[in-house]
């Protein structure tokens, strides 16, 4: 198949002629793991008639949430402010001016939004942890998302790389056998970084229900994968 732009550039750099005979394969590998951390996107959104009142209410709520995070063992370094916004709220009304009706915007108050990105490195009782944090924020709490991950994927890269190379060699050997040619030496290997993708079998709540005593969270599984492109000569 056609070479990737990265591989074409590498061929050009080595003075190779694009289109020269060879066997080009992509070796892939994957490892399924249980996640050991979660990243929460959540925060506070408070509205009031004045900026100062909305800001004060938001400050109280966010501080209560921060205290709850500390109580469940979340370190300060794992809490990051991602957005702080103050914006006006308007209401559309109709006014009658000399018999003519027109629509205008009337300022009704202000909203203060303070959003956080929080890493939870202990998934034991993650549902109860989320409940305690969101309960502390009261009615102003906003929960955007939860994503699961691996704290340190680097130890798995060596195994992923080995499996990807073996997969590439197997594919190249099969292509040579099926086409009746002899597989030659490897002339190029392109190693891509390992990437983790979250499996789709996790359950995440979007809106908390008062009748449920504890939020149910299923972390599911993660899939660390690696891709390696390989070029083999065809021996005469």
C-alpha positions, 0 to 999 in steps of 0.5 A: 500500500502507499507509504505514509508521508513520514515514511516517504520523507524517510525514503527521500532522506536516505536517497531511496527511490519512491516506489522501489520494490519491497514489503511494507507492513504495519505491526500492531499490538495492544494490552488490556488493563484495568485503569488505576486513575480517573480524571473528573471535570467538574465545578461550580456555576452560581447566578445572582443579581450582582457580580459580587454576590454570584462570586461569593456564592461560587467561592463558598461552594468551590471551597466546600468542594475542595475541602471534600476533595482533601477529606477523600485523600486528593492532593492539591497538586492533582486539582487544576483550575481549567476555567473561571468566567463571569458573564452577564445573564439577559432576559429577552422582553418586549417593550412598547414604544409609541405603539411599536413593539420591539424586543430588547435584552434586559440584564437580569444578573450575573453567573460565575463559573469555576471549573476544575480538572481533578485526578483521583488516583484511588478508584476504590469507592470512586462512586462514593468519592464523587458523591461526597465531592458533588454533595459539597457543591450543593445545587451549584455543582456542575459535573461534565465528565469522567475519564479513566486512565493509567498513571504510568503507561511507560512500563508497558511500552517495551512489551507493546513494542515487542508484540508489534515487531513480532506482528510486523515480522509475521505479516511480512513473512506471510506476504513473502510466502503467499507471493512466492518471494524471499523475505530480505533484511529490514531496511526501515522501522518507524516506531509510533508512540503508545496511546491509550484509548478508553474502552466503551464499557464504562458507566458514567452518570450525567445527572444525579438522582436523589433516590439512588444512595450512591452513584454507580461507576464502572471503570471498565478497561483500558487498551494500550496500543502501539503501531510500528511500520516496517520495510523489508527488502525482497531478495533476488 
